[in-house]
Amino acid sequence: MKKWIIPVVILCLIAVNAALSTKFHYPELPFTNKTKQEVATLATSSELPLSKVTQQDGYVWLVTDDSLDVAVDSLKQRMKKNGWNFVEQYGSSYLFEKNNEKVFIESEQWTGNFLLFQLPLGF
């Protein structure tokens, strides 16, 4: 019986490592063309404050591993660089305006470590 303990422990460690490395324990993503592991890796390895994850269904998705206040400041700077002025925050949405045109950018705390922004295509 004792000779089975070491192989079982090793097998369990391998299974736990495989499960954690695939990020299966993360919540579902709001888009389908990237994996959880790809998004988490991009957020942690990118030197950019906001990294483009994907483009799907008329939206561009950005990810960051910065804190909420730093991430929102990065979003405001990015939009200002493109001529958009921050108007107001509505819950987890941010309203920007340019030449009487308005756009809402949604944010979603994907995990405790990652924040996603959903921008309409073209912004």
ROVO-728791 format. One record per atom (N, C-alpha, C): residue in one letter; x, y, z. Coordinates in Angstrom, 3 decimals, padded with zeros to 6 digits. Example, Ala and Ser with C-alpha at 12.3 -4.5 7.8 and 13.67 -1.06 7.14 Angstrom:
ROVO-728791
a 013.190 -005.690 007.800
a 012.300 -004.500 007.800
a 013.200 -003.300 007.800
s 012.850 -002.250 007.080
s 013.670 -001.060 007.140
s 012.900 000.030 007.870
***
This chain:
ROVO-728791
m 000.820 -001.200 000.000
m 000.000 000.000 000.000
m 000.859 001.258 000.000
k 001.960 001.244 000.777
k 002.808 002.427 000.879
k 003.494 002.757 -000.442
k 003.751 001.746 -001.269
k 004.444 002.005 -002.529
k 003.556 002.780 -003.511
w 002.265 002.854 -003.268
w 001.347 003.602 -004.128
w 001.242 005.071 -003.730
i 001.645 005.416 -002.541
i 001.478 006.788 -002.049
i 002.272 007.789 -002.882
i 003.532 007.521 -003.125
i 004.376 008.466 -003.877
i 003.860 008.669 -005.307
p 003.555 007.613 -006.059
p 003.017 007.845 -007.412
p 001.685 008.602 -007.406
v 000.831 008.324 -006.435
v -000.455 009.020 -006.353
v -000.236 010.501 -006.049
v 000.665 010.805 -005.128
v 000.969 012.202 -004.797
v 001.544 012.920 -006.014
i 002.459 012.281 -006.719
i 003.057 012.886 -007.917
i 001.984 013.126 -008.975
l 001.114 012.161 -009.172
l 000.032 012.303 -010.146
l -000.903 013.456 -009.766
c -001.215 013.570 -008.489
c -002.067 014.671 -008.022
c -001.396 016.022 -008.247
l -000.107 016.118 -007.970
l 000.620 017.369 -008.190
l 000.640 017.751 -009.668
i 000.834 016.778 -010.519
i 000.818 017.041 -011.964
i -000.567 017.520 -012.400
a -001.615 016.886 -011.891
a -002.982 017.270 -012.250
a -003.303 018.686 -011.776
v -002.912 019.022 -010.556
v -003.150 020.368 -010.025
v -002.384 021.401 -010.836
n -001.136 021.118 -011.154
n -000.328 022.038 -011.955
n -000.950 022.261 -013.336
a -001.389 021.198 -013.969
a -002.014 021.313 -015.294
a -003.303 022.121 -015.217
a -004.089 021.879 -014.190
a -005.357 022.598 -014.044
a -005.125 024.086 -013.810
l -004.182 024.428 -012.957
l -003.925 025.838 -012.663
l -003.276 026.558 -013.837
s -002.455 025.883 -014.593
s -001.781 026.545 -015.712
s -002.734 026.837 -016.865
t -003.857 026.148 -016.944
t -004.839 026.429 -017.999
t -005.837 027.502 -017.581
k -005.758 027.956 -016.347
k -006.633 029.008 -015.816
k -008.110 028.604 -015.841
f -008.390 027.309 -015.726
f -009.775 026.851 -015.764
f -010.601 027.446 -014.625
h -009.937 027.823 -013.545
h -010.629 028.344 -012.373
h -011.039 029.807 -012.531
y -010.600 030.472 -013.610
y -011.002 031.855 -013.871
y -012.440 031.873 -014.397
p -013.151 032.986 -014.187
p -014.512 033.074 -014.731
p -014.494 033.090 -016.261
e -015.644 032.854 -016.840
e -015.755 032.856 -018.302
e -015.465 034.249 -018.849
l -014.919 034.295 -020.033
l -014.657 035.558 -020.717
l -015.909 035.998 -021.471
p -016.083 037.307 -021.667
p -017.256 037.788 -022.405
p -017.101 037.675 -023.923
f -016.045 037.081 -024.382
f -015.831 036.829 -025.808
f -015.318 035.403 -025.950
t -015.367 034.885 -027.177
t -015.098 033.457 -027.346
t -013.838 033.121 -028.129
n -013.188 034.111 -028.722
n -012.075 033.775 -029.613
n -010.694 033.838 -028.961
k -010.622 033.950 -027.656
k -009.362 033.868 -026.912
k -009.579 033.000 -025.685
t -008.512 032.339 -025.262
t -008.620 031.508 -024.062
t -008.295 032.335 -022.822
k -008.689 031.819 -021.690
k -008.387 032.471 -020.418
k -006.881 032.607 -020.234
q -006.161 031.572 -020.598
q -004.705 031.593 -020.447
q -004.081 032.663 -021.339
e -004.557 032.805 -022.576
e -004.020 033.823 -023.484
e -004.244 035.225 -022.930
v -005.436 035.477 -022.400
v -005.764 036.799 -021.868
v -004.923 037.102 -020.630
a -004.827 036.153 -019.719
a -004.036 036.356 -018.501
a -002.566 036.575 -018.833
t -002.038 035.818 -019.768
t -000.635 035.965 -020.165
t -000.392 037.324 -020.804
l -001.289 037.757 -021.668
l -001.150 039.062 -022.310
l -001.158 040.180 -021.272
a -002.079 040.108 -020.334
a -002.188 041.160 -019.318
a -000.942 041.245 -018.450
t -000.376 040.119 -018.099
t 000.776 040.139 -017.195
t 002.100 040.369 -017.907
s 002.158 040.064 -019.189
s 003.442 040.186 -019.888
s 003.583 041.463 -020.710
s 002.497 042.142 -020.977
s 002.549 043.331 -021.822
s 003.141 044.517 -021.066
e 003.905 045.314 -021.771
e 004.452 046.535 -021.179
e 003.502 047.713 -021.364
l 002.450 047.532 -022.151
l 001.464 048.584 -022.369
l 000.484 048.626 -021.204
p -000.030 049.816 -020.873
p -001.002 049.881 -019.779
p -002.320 049.184 -020.122
l -002.738 049.271 -021.389
l -003.931 048.581 -021.873
l -003.544 047.798 -023.121
s -003.822 046.527 -023.130
s -003.444 045.678 -024.260
s -004.684 045.179 -024.985
k -004.664 045.254 -026.308
k -005.782 044.750 -027.103
k -005.772 043.229 -027.051
v -006.897 042.685 -026.631
v -007.032 041.239 -026.528
v -007.619 040.677 -027.812
t -008.733 041.261 -028.231
t -009.441 040.724 -029.386
t -010.408 041.751 -029.942
q -010.962 041.388 -031.075
q -011.994 042.179 -031.727
q -013.086 041.189 -032.106
q -014.292 041.428 -031.588
q -015.373 040.474 -031.846
q -016.716 041.176 -031.736
d -017.629 040.855 -032.631
d -019.008 041.351 -032.607
d -019.096 042.872 -032.541
g -018.227 043.571 -033.256
g -018.281 045.027 -033.305
g -017.621 045.732 -032.136
y -016.864 045.002 -031.347
y -016.188 045.593 -030.193
y -014.715 045.207 -030.173
v -013.934 046.085 -029.577
v -012.531 045.805 -029.286
v -012.438 045.607 -027.781
w -011.731 044.587 -027.368
w -011.557 044.293 -025.947
w -010.115 044.572 -025.544
l -009.957 045.313 -024.447
l -008.645 045.614 -023.885
l -008.556 044.969 -022.511
v -007.350 044.622 -022.091
v -007.147 044.017 -020.776
v -005.977 044.706 -020.087
t -006.040 044.730 -018.771
t -004.936 045.244 -017.965
t -004.897 044.500 -016.639
d -003.711 044.483 -016.051
d -003.595 043.934 -014.700
d -003.312 045.052 -013.702
d -003.457 046.302 -014.147
d -003.287 047.450 -013.253
d -004.495 047.577 -012.333
s -004.333 048.362 -011.276
s -005.453 048.625 -010.379
s -006.505 049.446 -011.124
l -007.707 049.503 -010.588
l -008.816 050.184 -011.253
l -008.496 051.639 -011.554
d -007.974 052.375 -010.570
d -007.703 053.802 -010.802
d -006.635 054.013 -011.870
v -005.597 053.202 -011.876
v -004.540 053.307 -012.893
v -005.098 052.926 -014.262
a -005.915 051.881 -014.314
a -006.499 051.434 -015.581
a -007.425 052.492 -016.170
v -008.241 053.102 -015.332
v -009.158 054.139 -015.818
v -008.372 055.353 -016.303
d -007.320 055.731 -015.590
d -006.468 056.834 -016.058
d -005.841 056.503 -017.411
s -005.415 055.275 -017.596
s -004.845 054.852 -018.882
s -005.890 054.931 -019.990
l -007.118 054.523 -019.677
l -008.201 054.607 -020.656
l -008.474 056.065 -021.026
k -008.545 056.926 -020.027
k -008.796 058.353 -020.285
k -007.691 058.953 -021.145
q -006.441 058.611 -020.860
q -005.316 059.119 -021.657
q -005.396 058.615 -023.092
r -005.722 057.357 -023.257
r -005.828 056.774 -024.603
r -006.916 057.479 -025.406
m -008.059 057.704 -024.773
m -009.166 058.358 -025.465
m -008.844 059.823 -025.761
k -008.218 060.505 -024.806
k -007.855 061.918 -025.008
k -006.882 062.057 -026.176
k -005.957 061.117 -026.295
k -004.994 061.124 -027.393
k -005.708 061.045 -028.750
n -006.874 060.412 -028.761
n -007.668 060.285 -029.985
n -008.756 061.353 -030.094
g -008.673 062.384 -029.241
g -009.591 063.514 -029.335
g -010.878 063.396 -028.548
w -011.005 062.384 -027.724
w -012.217 062.176 -026.935
w -012.025 062.742 -025.535
n -013.038 063.432 -025.028
n -012.990 064.007 -023.686
n -013.868 063.191 -022.744
f -013.323 062.904 -021.572
f -014.085 062.172 -020.559
f -015.181 063.084 -020.026
v -016.411 062.554 -019.951
v -017.545 063.334 -019.467
v -017.954 062.878 -018.075
e -018.262 061.584 -017.939
e -018.799 061.105 -016.674
e -018.697 059.586 -016.586
q -018.687 059.112 -015.342
q -018.710 057.676 -015.093
q -020.113 057.280 -014.658
y -020.623 056.205 -015.234
y -021.917 055.642 -014.868
y -021.686 054.204 -014.434
g -021.528 053.987 -013.157
g -021.242 052.640 -012.676
g -019.920 052.152 -013.235
s -019.972 051.095 -014.036
s -018.740 050.560 -014.624
s -018.555 051.019 -016.072
s -019.331 052.023 -016.482
s -019.222 052.580 -017.837
s -018.652 053.987 -017.777
y -017.969 054.352 -018.854
y -017.339 055.665 -018.936
y -017.811 056.343 -020.209
l -018.323 057.568 -020.051
l -018.849 058.324 -021.180
l -017.790 059.291 -021.684
f -017.537 059.231 -022.986
f -016.602 060.138 -023.646
f -017.351 060.864 -024.754
e -016.876 062.083 -025.066
e -017.541 062.902 -026.073
e -016.510 063.543 -026.993
k -016.904 063.654 -028.275
k -016.050 064.292 -029.279
k -016.972 064.855 -030.358
n -016.935 066.176 -030.539
n -017.760 066.822 -031.573
n -019.230 066.401 -031.480
n -019.801 066.477 -030.303
n -021.199 066.108 -030.040
n -021.503 064.625 -030.275
e -020.508 063.827 -030.518
e -020.679 062.377 -030.620
e -020.301 061.784 -029.266
k -021.090 060.838 -028.805
k -020.844 060.239 -027.493
k -020.582 058.746 -027.642
v -019.737 058.242 -026.759
v -019.453 056.811 -026.743
v -019.326 056.352 -025.290
f -019.939 055.208 -025.014
f -019.810 054.574 -023.708
f -018.796 053.447 -023.822
i -017.896 053.396 -022.867
i -016.937 052.301 -022.787
i -017.223 051.540 -021.500
e -017.507 050.268 -021.671
e -017.838 049.406 -020.539
e -016.570 048.812 -019.941
s -016.579 048.627 -018.637
s -015.474 047.925 -017.987
s -016.040 046.730 -017.229
e -015.220 045.722 -017.094
e -015.629 044.515 -016.381
e -014.439 043.968 -015.613
q -014.605 043.826 -014.303
q -013.563 043.210 -013.491
q -013.656 041.714 -013.740
w -012.736 041.206 -014.564
w -012.815 039.803 -014.975
w -012.433 038.881 -013.821
t -011.328 039.164 -013.162
t -010.928 038.450 -011.944
t -010.486 039.519 -010.962
g -009.997 039.118 -009.826
g -009.465 040.097 -008.888
g -008.226 040.795 -009.416
n -007.595 040.217 -010.431
n -006.346 040.769 -010.954
n -006.466 041.433 -012.315
f -007.537 041.185 -013.041
f -007.619 041.649 -014.421
f -008.899 042.438 -014.674
l -008.745 043.516 -015.437
l -009.865 044.374 -015.801
l -009.974 044.406 -017.319
l -011.194 044.251 -017.828
l -011.452 044.294 -019.265
l -012.210 045.568 -019.613
f -011.890 046.158 -020.755
f -012.632 047.293 -021.293
f -013.206 046.887 -022.637
q -014.462 047.263 -022.874
q -015.147 046.962 -024.131
q -015.405 048.273 -024.863
l -014.708 048.460 -025.980
l -014.839 049.673 -026.782
l -015.540 049.343 -028.089
p -016.451 050.218 -028.531
p -017.023 050.010 -029.862
p -015.909 050.056 -030.903
l -016.034 049.267 -031.922
l -015.036 049.205 -032.985
l -014.814 050.597 -033.577
g -013.565 050.971 -033.740
g -013.235 052.275 -034.308
g -012.834 053.315 -033.281
f -012.802 052.949 -032.010
f -012.418 053.904 -030.978
f -011.133 053.463 -030.374
***
